[in-house]
């Protein structure tokens, strides 16, 4: 699976489940780069180094792409932690 395909899979699940969409937005906001508005491309996205570190700690491979179910499970867990 590729990153765009993962985003598409997770977004399609979020369309049918508004609570999941809220949890996914919450996770995306947690992962954003601080002061994202000060650097191009001016989008609140995570840094590549941070994503690589997260993939290494979770899957043992910096280049890993998580399954959609793992992303959804994590987002729901974050939602329950509020």
N, C-alpha and C positions, 0 to 999 in steps of 0.2 A: 504494500500500500504506500502511496505517496502522501505528502503533507496536504496538497490540494484535495485529494480524494478523502482523506481523514476529515478535513474541514467540511466537505460536502456531506459526508455521512453523518457527522455530528449535527450540522445545521438542519438536515432533513428531519432528524429526530426531534430537534428543538422546535420545529414548526408545528408538530403535532402535540407537543407538551409544553405549554407556556411556563409551568414551574421549572422545568428543566432548562428552558431558555434563560430564565432569570439566574439560575445557578451557574450556567455556562458564562453568562456575562460577568457574574461576580468573580469567577475564576480568571477570566481574561483580564479583568481589572487588577486582580492581585498580581498577575504575572507581568504587567506592563513595566517598561523602563521608566524610572523616575525622570522627571523633567523631559518627558517625551515631546512636549510642544516646542522645545528649544533646538531640536535636531531633526534634519530631514530623515525620513519622509513625513514627519509630523503626525505619526500615528501611534496610538498606545499599544505597541506590540512588544513582546519580550525580546531581550537581546539573544543573539545566537549562542553566545557563550553560556548564558543561563540555561537555555533549552538543552544544549549539549550536556551540561552538568546534570540537569534533571534526568535526562535519558540515561546517562551513565549510572547514576545512583539507583534508578528504578529498574533498568533492564541490562545493565552491564555493558552497554554499547552506546557510544556517543551518537552514532548515526541511526539509532533505533527510532522507529515511528510506532507510537503506541496504538493498540487496537482501539476502535471507537468505544467499545464497551468499557475499557479502562478509563477513558476520558470522562465518560458519562457517570461511571461509578464514583470517580473522584469529585466531580461537580456536585453530585447529590450528597456526598459526604460533607463537602464544604457548606452546602445549603443547610444541612442538619446541625452544623456547628454554631450557627448564628445564635 
